[in-house]
Amino acid sequence: MAAIAAEAGISKPILYRHFGDKSGLYQALAERHTRKLGEAIKAGFSGEGGIRERTRLTIDTYLSMISENLDLYRFLMHRASAEDAATHSAMSTMIRGIGQELAEVMIAQGELADATRAHIWGHAVIGMVQTAGDWWLDHPEVARETVVDSLADLILGGLPAAANRPLEP
């Protein structure tokens, strides 16, 4: 907290007065970051255009935002989430919310009629893109476009093939 206060040019008591404690600061950062990230992602997959363009735009938006705020992303997703249960909960809630919204978009736009499958896929796609994004951040030699195209190919090639397969009870 002392380092953060010094960097912000304020005293520690002001920081504590505003956020309460370190957990309050983490939660404020998580809320602000996840709200902006969530809004940008939702705009991509709910926008105009064909499924391939929207898929690419959504993945590209996510990768762009996490790479532009690399230190904040790594802090919130890894360090703060590991040491602060409230931050971990906030980040998990945001990720689940985006998975839920993706499922609802797939159902509403007629991409998938089976609601159960749409929810499974929505959450799986979000997890896959997040994990691939973490890998990409550690491999800066790989072009973002390569990651975007690879994920879009996997999503758009794999999901339609599985759509006709009946679910087991």
Helices and strands as residue ranges (DSSP letters): H 2-8, H 12-19, H 22-46, H 51-68, H 70-74, I 75-80, H 81-83, H 85-108, H 115-137, H 144-163
